[in-house]
Amino acid sequence: MNANKEELRNQILSVHKRRFATKAFDSEKKISAEDWAVILEAGRLSPSSFGYEPWKFLLIENEAVKDGLNEIAWGAQNSLKGASHFLIVLARKNLTGNSTHVKHMVEDVFGVPYSETAPQTVFFNQFQKNDFQLTDERSLFDWASKQTYITMANMMTTAAFLDIDSCPIEGFNKEAVEQYLSSQNIVNLDTFGVSYMAGFGYRAQDIPVKKRQALSDIYEVVE
């Protein structure tokens, strides 16, 4: 048992060391449907605050849409040209205890009756207002966007376990991208905003040596 646990520890760290932000993808290599389904499921199963899942995943396969994005998403150009799968992840806007999405989650996913006066609804609204000061559209969106980054980490790590490479992307003009997606009837900007992009595929470059701060620089035990 101990030997198996040690082997598992080494495997986990090995996968994290092989994961890197891939700048060059081999456009001839494609992710299998089975592997992609596992990567997506890792995203779907990710945790979110209060379990409200304020996200949506857009797999962009339309080449004309990719061409339109290429001009306004400078950090995505390598992924748009070479990655097997190009993902745009959206975060919900104006997510509060009284929003339609929360009602959907409570009734259709959690399977319990929804009420604006229910203890969970009241507690969630108080949490947003009093604890995190989420009182305007920008702060609400930023909070929802934070949840989506959990899905990105899980999807990229899962991909690495499958020997698939990835690149998280924030290199784009957010307003221009959102307006473009809206003009193509892809995103309803009343409901969603763009959180990040990500390319998944197979690298056409060597894995660089991972450089990170020493653990002693970032970790402190408070006794």
Secondary structure as GFF3:
##gff-version 3
##sequence-region A 1 223
A	DSSP	alpha_helix	2	18	.	.	.	ID=ss1
A	DSSP	alpha_helix	33	44	.	.	.	ID=ss2
A	DSSP	three_ten_helix	49	51	.	.	.	ID=ss3
A	DSSP	beta_strand	55	59	.	.	.	ID=ss4
A	DSSP	alpha_helix	63	70	.	.	.	ID=ss5
A	DSSP	three_ten_helix	74	76	.	.	.	ID=ss6
A	DSSP	alpha_helix	77	82	.	.	.	ID=ss7
A	DSSP	beta_strand	85	92	.	.	.	ID=ss8
A	DSSP	alpha_helix	100	104	.	.	.	ID=ss9
A	DSSP	pi_helix	105	109	.	.	.	ID=ss10
A	DSSP	alpha_helix	119	126	.	.	.	ID=ss11
A	DSSP	pi_helix	127	131	.	.	.	ID=ss12
A	DSSP	alpha_helix	137	161	.	.	.	ID=ss13
A	DSSP	beta_strand	165	169	.	.	.	ID=ss14
A	DSSP	alpha_helix	174	183	.	.	.	ID=ss15
A	DSSP	beta_strand	192	201	.	.	.	ID=ss16
A	DSSP	alpha_helix	215	218	.	.	.	ID=ss17
###
